[in-house]
């Protein structure tokens, strides 16, 4: 990073509360489903929209684990979605449009973890991940670490539902990033919404 081989990156964890009715449902959800339930928190959608608006002049990747959640986000943002079901030709076309600056938003499933070359991507929003996988965290962060022509800082956001199992797993990933020397800030979604002047 210091020598310019990779971009400087700032990592942000944004903690999002469950709605009251969802908190009740989470409490009675079976242990094996609690992580999925928390990771799919619908309140994350508004935060994604706000971050995309904040980075309207940037090239943004939104990446997650669960297809229904990604479909909702893609529809909300009017952005293309690439999953394992997307034909290779269509994927390549969208990647090329992103590289050419024709589109500035892409929503990706786990296919975004592997071997895609999008050097201008400088913002990544992770809305759900694979439990506490450090390897996945490194792969996703790597999507935005290509050196930028203007030397700008890359931003890595991970959205986590507070007071749930998702927070426990996020802690493992956070430790990994701080061990690698990345700056890591924890933000509260309420503060973010408040600074934007919207509820």
Secondary structure, 3 states (H helix, E strand, C coil): CCCCCECCEEEEEEEECCCHHHHHHHHHCCHHHHHHHHHCCCCHHHHHHHHHHHCCCCCEEEECCCHHHHHHHHHHHCCEEECCCCCHHHHHHHHHHHHCCCCCEEEECHHHHCCCCCCCCCEEEECCCCCCCHHHHHHHHHCCCECCCCCCCEEEEEEEECCCHHHHHHHHHHHHHHHCCCEEEEEEHHHHHHHCCCC
